């Protein structure tokens, strides 16, 4: 168990040394809270990473320089999408499908034709009721 404790103390010791000089723990904690908040808001995963850069010291062969750099990847919310149609005949964008316009025009023409036929039938019924129908016009 002593080896495990020594390893834990090494990482903790490096973090504490870096904290005194660079504020790494505070910065990593802020990042952690920011990522946790974004994860809760989006339901997606995020990441906080601590990178230890270790280099030999130029002046002392037994010394090492250690830099701990926290980084994070916070999830972002999904962007809303819009469905648009590209009318190739008019080279324009539209919310409505240009192919549907043809169908709407046909349906509108049919509706107008039915309305005109119904109006003709009403007119004929009114003329017949008044008594000036086709029989009186030819007499």
Buried (B, 14 or more C-beta within 10 A) or exposed (E): EEEEEEEEEEEEEBBEEBBEEBEBBEBBEBBBEBBEEBBEEBEEEBEBEBEEEEEEEEEEEEEEEEBBBBEBEBBEEEEEEEEEBEBEEEEEEEEEBBEEEEEEEEEEEEEEEEEEEEEEEEEEEEBEEEEEBEEEEEE
